[in-house]
Amino acid sequence: TRNYKNEKTGVWEKRPYYTIEDSFPYGHGEKSVFLIERFMRLKTSEAVAIRWHMGGFDDAVKGGCYSISRAYEKYPLAVKLHLSDLESTYLREKGTSEVPHR
């Protein structure tokens, strides 16, 4: 458990938490492409789109990599997948893992 301050009461409480042990540290997008291609062939545009779907949140971009710009220029699908990922996360799911029922 981890200590957490309840904002309403001001009291510290113990809450369960989780950690992630990445047994295959290959990169989020790269790992997705690698795992998918074990079962089916991807087109180049699909592989690039999956690789760069995190956009500016990708660790390579945070580290100063400019390849994402070239990927987005050359493969419009990559831009579309990134935008749909943002829409899903921030507009539909509102930062949660729950999709609202319509």
N, C-alpha and C positions, 0 to 999 in steps of 0.2 A: 504494500500500500504506500501511498504518498500523501503528504500533508497538503491540504487545500483549504484556503480561507473562504468561508461562506460569506458572500458579499451582503446578504440580507441580515445575517445575525452577527457577523464579525467574528464568529467562532471558527477556530481551526478544526478541520475534520479529516479523518483518514479516508482516502478514496482509492479504489483499485486503479491500476494503470497497466499499460502494456509497453513492451519494447519490441523492436524488430531486430532479428538477427538475420542479416542478409547472407545466406549461404552461397549465393552466386552473385558476387558484386561485379556486375557487368555493365551497369548503367540502365536506367529505367526504360528508355526508348529502345536502346540496343537489345536489351534482354527480351523485350516484347517481340521484336522482329525475329530474334534468334529462336525463341520458343515456338512462334507461329510457323516458321519455316521448317521446323522439324516434322510438321504434319501437312503443310500445304505450301505451294509456291506463291510468292507475292510478286506482283509487278513492281518495277523499280519505283514508280510513283507511290504505290501503297507502302512500300518499305520506308521510303523517305518520309512520308506523311506520319507513319507510326513512330519513326525515330524522333521526329521533331515536334510531336504533338504537344509537348509541355511548353513550347515557346520560350519566353524569357525566364521561365521558372526552372529550366533545365540547368543542371550543374555545369555543363560545358559552356553554356552562354554566360552564366554567372562568372565563370573563370576567364572570360574574354574571347571565347571562340566566335568567329564571325561566319561560320559555315551555314548557320541558320538563314542568314539573309540570302545567300545563293540558293539554298534549298527552296525557300519561299518564292524566289524569282522564277526558278526553273519548274517547280511543281506546285501549281495552284491547289491541288488536293491537300498538300501539307498545310497551307493557310486555312483552308476550309475545315480540316480536322481540328486544328488548334482552336479556331473560333467556336466550333461546336462543343469542344471540350470546355471552353470558358463559359459558354451559354449554359451548358448542363450544370456545371459546378456553381456558378454564381447567380444565375437567373431562375433555373428550374429547381435545383436541389438546395439552393440557398446555403451552400457550404456544408451541408449534411450529406449523409449517405442515403437519405430517404427521398424518393421521388413522390411528389404530391399526387394524390388520386384526383382525377378530374371528374 
